[in-house]
Amino acid sequence: MRTVSISARDRTRTGFQRSRFTFLLFLLLLLHAAPASAQQGEPPRLTRILFVMDASNSMNAFWGNEPRINVARRVLLESLSPLEGMPNLELALRIYGHQTRIEPGKQDCDDTKLEVPFGPGNAQAIRNKMNEVRCLGTTPIARSLERAAGDFPDNKARNVIILVTDGIEACDEDPCAVSRALQAKGIILKPFVIGIGIDEANKYSLKCVGNYFDAGTPETFDRVMRIVIDQALGTTTTQLLLLTDDGKPTETDVPVTFYDQRTGEDRYDFVHTMNLRGVPDTLHIDPVYTYRIVAHTIPPSVKENVALEAGRNNVVALVAGQGSLELFTEGAVAAEIPVPCIVRKQGEGATLNVQAMNSRQLYRTGTYDLEVLTLPRLLIPNVVVKQGTITPVGVPRSGILNVVAAQAGPGAIFQKKGNELVWVVDLDPRVPRNQFKLQPGDYRVIFRPGGARETAFSVVKDVSIAGGRAVHVEL
């Protein structure tokens, strides 16, 4: 038995045109409202970037064909050129591990200093300081982050820290806790951390500090620095529109994964969210990669080969229309254990989902075949799930059949369909009492006591099952 009640809207030509107009209006609002600095009458927000550079003794170690500090110095100085003269941007430089030489059993955990404070046109001062720095001491990351809070004149700008390090905290302090505290107070945004030549075992301790980027080789360091600065400036943003079947970008609350299209690596995971303006939240996605985007609907909604353009707000649309499938047992009692139902795409053998009866689940719009694991199993084909509606599917409540024999033995229960008997379930030949939950209908029990050695001892009993009632059969 199936009950289907769908409140689908009549999609006339006028309705379709209205949907197109709504989507275009939404898209126009999205393009103009997403970057805060682009709104009329609102001045561009100031961004402050504080470079926190590791100049500990380990930076003297060779990385490729030259010391790590040489690579870090060259990449940072090359990154400054496009930033010079950029409006609404101020830079500063803090260095640690460069004032006190580390000695066995002795390290200076206060060896951190703001060498170039924030101010206009100070890129040359940063170059000069980086050219003269020497790597001597230890690695006080936590204390450097803590002191960095005072390096920013106020918390009204986008205050960004870019930490470049080749090691982990060396002073028994917790840089992750410091970072969280500064973010909670609104002093800084989540820091960017670039690890250069970091051992695999030590990467985890830096990932909790902020947005971690691994520069595994000198050749990749330059690219990573450019990506980090681009994200720090907030110039590359992405908004993902999850579209309904009629083109409205209103689907949301769906887990989403961005995969590297080339390698298959999982790059970003998040739950799609509408912001306070009622539009998809702005994401900071690395524009270097080409992506395979998967919205984890049932079944998944996929968009292949998505390339993002750096330096602008990217809008990506992905069709992910959904409706609800509500499964219920007619007259069910709350205490009853829900029966599983296998959900498959129409005409396909693979299991898409196992949904319990008396529950509701979102699915992509489409047609599905259901197999309810009652006794006997109920096959319900061609169930249509439509956009934004609830498709209810009900099955009769089972009844209970108690089979009692004087002696255990082999046998089975069959459903009577006209002149045919269709096997439903075997009796347990080890015990004299069996109990089954059966769908309403007419059944036949065929049984023989286990100790009997003649066919004539077989017992045949017919029984009718009604929903919610128990029937006893004595064999």
C-alpha positions as CSV (number, residue, x, y, z in Angstrom):
1,M,0.0,0.0,0.0
2,R,1.4,3.5,-0.9
3,T,0.0,6.9,0.0
4,V,1.4,9.8,-2.0
5,S,0.3,13.4,-1.4
6,I,2.4,16.0,-3.1
7,S,1.8,19.8,-3.0
8,A,3.7,20.5,-6.2
9,R,3.3,24.0,-7.8
10,D,2.0,24.2,-11.4
11,R,5.0,25.3,-13.4
12,T,3.4,27.4,-16.0
13,R,5.3,29.6,-18.4
14,T,4.6,32.7,-16.2
15,G,6.0,30.8,-13.2
16,F,9.1,29.8,-15.1
17,Q,9.7,33.4,-16.2
18,R,9.2,34.6,-12.6
19,S,11.8,32.0,-11.4
20,R,14.3,33.3,-14.0
21,F,13.7,36.8,-12.9
22,T,14.1,35.9,-9.2
23,F,17.4,34.1,-9.9
24,L,18.8,37.0,-12.0
25,L,17.8,39.5,-9.3
26,F,19.4,37.3,-6.6
27,L,22.6,37.0,-8.7
28,L,22.8,40.7,-9.2
29,L,22.4,41.3,-5.5
30,L,25.0,38.7,-4.8
31,L,27.6,40.2,-7.1
32,H,27.1,43.7,-5.7
33,A,26.7,42.8,-2.0
34,A,29.4,40.2,-1.4
35,P,32.6,42.3,-1.1
36,A,31.9,44.7,1.7
37,S,34.2,47.3,0.1
38,A,32.1,47.4,-3.0
39,Q,28.9,48.6,-1.4
40,Q,28.0,52.2,-2.2
41,G,28.8,54.8,0.4
42,E,31.0,52.5,2.4
43,P,34.8,53.2,2.4
44,P,37.1,50.2,1.6
45,R,38.2,48.6,4.8
46,L,41.9,48.9,5.9
47,T,43.9,45.6,5.9
48,R,47.0,45.3,8.1
49,I,49.4,42.4,7.5
50,L,52.0,41.6,10.1
51,F,54.7,39.2,8.9
52,V,56.0,37.1,11.8
53,M,59.3,35.6,10.6
54,D,61.2,32.7,12.1
55,A,64.9,33.6,12.5
56,S,65.8,30.8,14.9
57,N,69.0,28.9,14.6
58,S,67.4,26.1,12.6
59,M,66.7,28.5,9.7
60,N,70.4,28.2,8.9
61,A,69.9,24.6,7.8
62,F,70.0,24.0,4.1
63,W,66.8,23.6,2.2
64,G,67.4,22.5,-1.3
65,N,70.6,24.2,-2.3
66,E,70.6,27.1,0.1
67,P,69.8,28.0,3.8
68,R,66.2,28.3,4.7
69,I,66.6,31.9,5.7
70,N,67.8,32.8,2.2
71,V,64.7,31.2,0.6
72,A,62.4,32.9,3.2
73,R,64.2,36.3,2.7
74,R,64.0,36.1,-1.1
75,V,60.3,35.1,-1.2
76,L,59.2,37.7,1.3
77,L,61.1,40.5,-0.5
78,E,59.7,39.5,-3.9
79,S,56.2,39.5,-2.4
80,L,56.5,43.1,-1.2
81,S,56.8,44.6,-4.6
82,P,53.2,44.2,-5.7
83,L,52.0,45.4,-2.3
84,E,53.8,48.7,-2.4
85,G,51.5,51.6,-3.0
86,M,48.4,49.4,-2.6
87,P,45.6,51.5,-1.1
88,N,44.1,50.5,2.3
89,L,47.0,48.2,3.1
90,E,49.6,48.6,5.8
91,L,52.5,46.2,6.5
92,A,54.7,45.4,9.5
93,L,57.4,42.9,10.5
94,R,58.1,41.0,13.7
95,I,61.1,38.6,13.9
96,Y,61.9,36.1,16.6
97,G,65.0,34.0,17.4
98,H,67.4,36.7,16.0
99,Q,68.8,38.5,19.1
100,T,70.2,35.8,21.5
101,R,72.3,32.9,20.4
102,I,70.9,29.6,21.6
103,E,73.2,27.5,23.9
104,P,73.0,24.0,25.3
105,G,70.5,24.1,28.2
106,K,69.8,27.8,27.7
107,Q,67.3,29.6,25.4
108,D,65.8,33.1,25.4
109,C,62.0,32.8,25.1
110,D,61.7,36.6,25.1
111,D,63.6,36.8,21.8
112,T,60.9,38.3,19.7
113,K,60.7,41.9,18.5
114,L,58.6,44.2,16.3
115,E,61.3,45.4,14.0
116,V,59.2,47.4,11.5
117,P,55.9,48.8,12.9
118,F,52.8,49.5,10.8
119,G,52.9,52.6,8.7
120,P,52.7,53.8,5.1
121,G,55.5,53.2,2.7
122,N,57.6,50.9,5.0
123,A,58.2,48.1,2.5
124,Q,61.8,49.3,2.1
125,A,62.3,49.2,5.9
126,I,61.2,45.6,5.9
127,R,63.6,44.8,3.1
128,N,66.5,46.4,5.0
129,K,65.7,44.5,8.2
130,M,65.3,41.1,6.4
131,N,68.6,41.6,4.6
132,E,70.6,42.2,7.8
133,V,68.8,39.6,10.0
134,R,70.9,36.7,11.5
135,C,69.5,33.4,12.7
136,L,70.6,32.7,16.2
137,G,68.1,31.6,18.8
138,T,65.1,29.6,19.7
139,T,61.4,29.4,18.5
140,P,59.0,31.3,20.8
141,I,55.9,31.1,18.6
142,A,53.3,31.6,21.4
143,R,55.1,34.6,22.9
144,S,55.5,36.2,19.5
145,L,51.8,35.8,18.7
146,E,51.0,37.2,22.2
147,R,53.2,40.2,21.7
148,A,51.8,40.7,18.1
149,A,48.5,41.7,19.7
150,G,50.1,45.0,20.7
151,D,51.6,45.5,17.2
152,F,48.2,46.4,15.7
153,P,47.1,50.0,16.4
154,D,43.5,48.9,16.8
155,N,41.0,46.1,16.0
156,K,38.9,48.1,13.5
157,A,40.9,47.0,10.5
158,R,41.3,43.5,9.0
159,N,44.3,42.5,11.2
160,V,46.1,39.6,9.6
161,I,49.2,37.7,10.8
162,I,51.3,35.7,8.3
163,L,53.6,33.4,10.3
164,V,56.6,31.8,8.5
165,T,58.4,29.1,10.5
166,D,60.4,26.0,10.0
167,G,59.7,24.6,13.5
168,I,57.3,24.2,16.3
169,E,57.0,25.9,19.7
170,A,60.2,25.5,21.7
171,C,59.3,27.3,24.9
172,D,56.6,25.0,26.4
173,E,53.8,27.4,25.7
174,D,50.6,27.0,23.7
175,P,50.5,29.0,20.5
176,C,47.1,27.5,19.6
177,A,45.6,28.8,22.8
178,V,47.1,32.3,22.2
179,S,45.8,32.4,18.6
180,R,42.3,31.4,19.7
181,A,42.3,34.0,22.4
182,L,43.3,36.8,20.0
183,Q,40.7,35.7,17.5
184,A,38.0,35.6,20.3
185,K,38.8,39.1,21.3
186,G,38.5,40.4,17.8
187,I,42.1,41.5,17.7
188,I,43.1,39.5,14.7
189,L,41.6,37.3,12.0
190,K,42.6,33.6,11.9
191,P,46.3,33.7,11.2
192,F,48.0,32.2,8.1
193,V,50.8,29.8,8.9
194,I,53.4,28.8,6.3
195,G,55.5,25.8,7.3
196,I,58.8,25.4,5.4
197,G,60.4,22.0,5.6
198,I,58.2,20.9,8.5
199,D,58.3,17.2,9.5
200,E,55.1,15.4,8.9
201,A,54.8,14.6,12.6
202,N,55.0,18.3,13.6
203,K,52.5,19.8,11.1
204,Y,49.5,19.1,13.3
205,S,50.8,21.3,16.1
206,L,50.8,24.2,13.7
207,K,47.5,23.6,12.0
208,C,45.6,24.6,15.2
209,V,47.3,28.0,15.1
210,G,45.6,29.1,11.9
211,N,45.1,28.5,8.2
212,Y,48.1,26.1,7.7
213,F,49.9,26.0,4.3
214,D,52.7,23.5,3.8
215,A,55.6,24.7,1.6
216,G,57.2,21.3,1.2
217,T,60.0,22.5,-1.2
218,P,61.7,25.8,-1.9
219,E,60.0,25.7,-5.3
220,T,56.5,25.7,-3.8
221,F,57.2,28.3,-1.2
222,D,56.9,31.2,-3.6
223,R,53.5,30.0,-4.8
224,V,52.2,29.4,-1.2
225,M,53.3,32.9,-0.2
226,R,51.4,34.4,-3.1
227,I,48.3,32.3,-2.2
228,V,48.4,33.4,1.4
229,I,48.9,37.1,0.6
230,D,46.0,36.9,-1.9
231,Q,43.8,35.3,0.7
232,A,45.0,37.8,3.4
233,L,44.0,40.7,1.2
234,G,40.6,39.1,0.8
235,T,40.6,39.7,-3.0
236,T,39.6,36.2,-4.1
237,T,36.3,35.0,-2.8
238,T,33.8,32.4,-3.9
239,Q,30.1,32.0,-3.3
240,L,28.4,28.6,-4.1
241,L,24.8,28.7,-5.2
242,L,22.9,25.5,-4.6
243,L,20.0,25.7,-7.1
244,T,16.6,24.3,-6.9
245,D,15.1,22.6,-10.0
246,D,13.5,25.8,-11.1
247,G,16.8,27.8,-10.8
248,K,16.4,29.4,-7.4
249,P,19.6,29.6,-5.3
250,T,17.8,28.7,-2.1
251,E,19.0,25.2,-1.2
252,T,21.3,25.3,1.8
253,D,22.5,23.4,5.0
254,V,24.2,20.8,2.9
255,P,27.8,19.5,3.6
256,V,30.1,20.4,0.7
257,T,33.5,19.2,-0.3
258,F,36.0,20.9,-2.8
259,Y,38.3,18.2,-4.2
260,D,41.4,18.9,-6.3
261,Q,40.2,17.8,-9.7
262,R,43.7,16.6,-10.7
263,T,44.8,14.7,-7.6
264,G,41.4,14.0,-5.9
265,E,42.7,15.4,-2.7
266,D,40.1,16.8,-0.3
267,R,40.8,20.5,0.0
268,Y,37.9,22.1,1.7
269,D,34.9,20.8,3.8
270,F,32.1,22.9,5.1
271,V,28.3,23.1,5.5
272,H,26.7,25.4,3.0
273,T,25.3,28.5,4.9
274,M,23.2,31.5,4.1
275,N,24.6,34.6,5.8
276,L,22.7,37.4,7.5
277,R,21.8,39.0,4.2
278,G,20.1,35.8,3.1
279,V,22.7,34.9,0.4
280,P,25.3,32.2,0.4
281,D,28.2,32.9,2.7
282,T,31.5,34.1,1.2
283,L,34.3,31.5,1.0
284,H,38.0,32.0,0.7
285,I,39.0,29.3,-1.7
286,D,42.5,28.9,-3.2
287,P,42.3,29.9,-6.8
288,V,45.4,27.9,-7.8
289,Y,43.6,24.6,-8.1
290,T,40.8,23.4,-10.4
291,Y,38.0,21.8,-8.3
292,R,35.5,19.0,-8.4
293,I,32.7,20.3,-6.1
294,V,30.4,17.8,-4.4
295,A,27.4,18.8,-2.4
296,H,26.6,15.8,-0.3
297,T,22.9,15.5,-1.1
298,I,21.4,12.0,-1.5
299,P,22.6,11.1,-4.2
300,P,25.5,13.6,-4.4
301,S,25.3,16.8,-6.6
302,V,28.5,17.2,-8.5
303,K,30.1,19.9,-10.6
304,E,33.4,19.1,-12.4
305,N,36.4,21.2,-13.5
306,V,35.6,24.4,-11.6
307,A,38.3,27.0,-12.1
308,L,38.3,30.2,-10.0
309,E,39.6,33.6,-11.1
310,A,42.0,35.2,-8.7
311,G,41.3,38.7,-7.5
312,R,37.5,38.7,-7.8
313,N,34.4,37.3,-6.3
314,N,33.6,34.0,-8.1
315,V,30.0,32.8,-8.2
316,V,29.6,29.0,-8.8
317,A,26.1,27.5,-9.4
318,L,25.4,23.8,-8.7
319,V,22.0,22.2,-9.3
320,A,21.0,20.5,-6.0
321,G,17.3,20.5,-5.9
322,Q,15.8,18.4,-3.0
323,G,12.5,17.1,-1.7
324,S,11.6,15.0,1.3
325,L,10.6,11.3,1.5
326,E,8.5,10.6,4.5
327,L,8.1,6.9,5.4
328,F,5.5,5.9,7.9
329,T,3.8,2.7,9.3
330,E,0.1,3.2,9.5
331,G,-1.1,3.0,13.1
332,A,2.5,2.4,14.4
333,V,3.1,2.6,18.2
334,A,6.1,4.8,19.2
335,A,7.8,2.0,21.1
336,E,8.0,-0.2,18.0
337,I,11.4,-0.7,16.5
338,P,11.4,1.0,13.0
339,V,11.7,-1.3,10.0
340,P,14.5,-0.4,7.5
341,C,13.7,0.6,4.0
342,I,16.3,0.3,1.2
343,V,16.1,3.3,-1.2
344,R,17.5,2.9,-4.7
345,K,17.5,5.1,-7.8
346,Q,14.9,4.0,-10.2
347,G,16.1,0.9,-12.2
348,E,19.4,0.6,-10.3
349,G,20.5,-2.2,-8.1
350,A,22.9,-0.3,-5.8
351,T,21.6,0.8,-2.4
352,L,21.5,4.5,-2.2
353,N,20.4,4.8,1.4
354,V,18.7,2.7,4.2
355,Q,16.0,4.9,5.8
356,A,14.0,3.8,8.8
357,M,10.3,3.8,8.6
358,N,8.6,6.6,10.6
359,S,11.3,9.1,9.5
360,R,11.8,11.9,7.0
361,Q,14.9,12.3,4.7
362,L,15.9,14.8,2.0
363,Y,16.8,13.4,-1.4
364,R,17.7,14.9,-4.8
365,T,14.6,15.3,-6.9
366,G,13.9,12.2,-9.0
367,T,12.3,8.8,-9.0
368,Y,13.2,6.0,-6.6
369,D,12.5,2.3,-5.9
370,L,11.8,1.3,-2.3
371,E,12.2,-2.1,-0.6
372,V,10.8,-2.2,2.9
373,L,12.4,-5.0,4.9
374,T,9.1,-6.3,6.4
375,L,8.1,-9.9,6.2
376,P,7.4,-10.4,3.4
377,R,9.4,-7.6,1.8
378,L,7.4,-4.8,0.2
379,L,8.6,-3.5,-3.2
380,I,7.3,0.1,-3.9
381,P,8.6,1.2,-7.3
382,N,8.5,4.6,-9.0
383,V,8.3,6.9,-6.0
384,V,8.7,10.5,-7.2
385,V,10.4,13.1,-5.0
386,K,9.7,16.6,-6.2
387,Q,11.3,20.0,-5.4
388,G,10.5,21.4,-2.0
389,T,7.7,19.0,-1.2
390,I,7.1,16.0,1.1
391,T,6.3,12.6,-0.5
392,P,4.7,10.4,2.1
393,V,4.8,6.7,1.7
394,G,2.9,4.5,4.1
395,V,2.9,0.8,4.7
396,P,0.4,-1.3,6.8
397,R,1.3,-2.1,10.4
398,S,2.5,-5.7,10.8
399,G,0.8,-8.3,12.9
400,I,2.4,-11.0,15.0
401,L,2.4,-14.7,14.3
402,N,3.3,-17.1,17.2
403,V,4.0,-20.6,16.0
404,V,4.1,-23.2,18.8
405,A,5.0,-26.9,18.3
406,A,5.3,-29.8,20.7
407,Q,8.7,-30.5,19.2
408,A,11.2,-28.4,17.1
409,G,11.5,-29.3,13.5
410,P,11.9,-27.9,10.0
411,G,9.3,-25.8,8.2
412,A,8.5,-22.5,6.6
413,I,5.9,-19.8,6.3
414,F,4.5,-19.0,2.8
415,Q,2.3,-16.1,1.6
416,K,-0.8,-17.2,-0.3
417,K,-1.1,-15.4,-3.6
418,G,-4.0,-17.0,-5.6
419,N,-3.0,-20.6,-6.2
420,E,0.7,-19.9,-5.6
421,L,2.7,-20.1,-2.3
422,V,5.5,-17.6,-2.0
423,W,8.2,-18.3,0.5
424,V,8.5,-15.8,3.3
425,V,10.7,-17.2,6.1
426,D,11.9,-20.5,7.5
427,L,11.0,-21.7,11.0
428,D,14.0,-22.2,13.3
429,P,14.4,-26.0,13.4
430,R,16.2,-25.8,16.8
431,V,13.3,-24.4,18.9
432,P,9.6,-25.4,19.2
433,R,8.4,-21.7,19.5
434,N,8.8,-19.1,16.7
435,Q,7.5,-15.6,16.5
436,F,7.3,-13.4,13.4
437,K,6.1,-9.9,12.5
438,L,4.2,-10.3,9.2
439,Q,2.4,-7.9,6.9
440,P,-1.4,-8.3,6.8
441,G,-2.5,-11.1,4.5
442,D,-3.1,-14.9,4.2
443,Y,-0.3,-17.3,5.0
444,R,0.3,-21.1,5.2
445,V,2.6,-22.8,7.7
446,I,4.1,-26.1,6.6
447,F,5.9,-28.0,9.4
448,R,7.2,-31.5,10.4
449,P,8.4,-32.5,13.8
450,G,12.1,-33.0,13.9
451,G,11.9,-36.5,15.3
452,A,9.5,-37.8,12.7
453,R,10.8,-40.0,9.9
454,E,7.7,-40.1,7.7
455,T,6.2,-37.4,5.5
456,A,2.7,-38.2,6.8
457,F,3.6,-36.4,10.0
458,S,3.8,-33.0,8.2
459,V,1.4,-30.4,9.5
460,V,-0.2,-27.7,7.3
461,K,-2.0,-24.7,8.9
462,D,-3.5,-21.6,7.2
463,V,-3.6,-18.3,9.0
464,S,-4.7,-14.7,8.4
465,I,-2.7,-11.8,9.8
466,A,-4.2,-8.4,10.6
467,G,-2.2,-5.3,11.4
468,G,-1.5,-4.8,15.1
469,R,-2.9,-8.1,16.2
470,A,-1.3,-11.4,17.4
471,V,-2.3,-14.8,16.1
472,H,-1.2,-18.2,17.7
473,V,-0.9,-21.4,15.7
474,E,-0.5,-24.7,17.5
475,L,1.4,-27.4,15.5
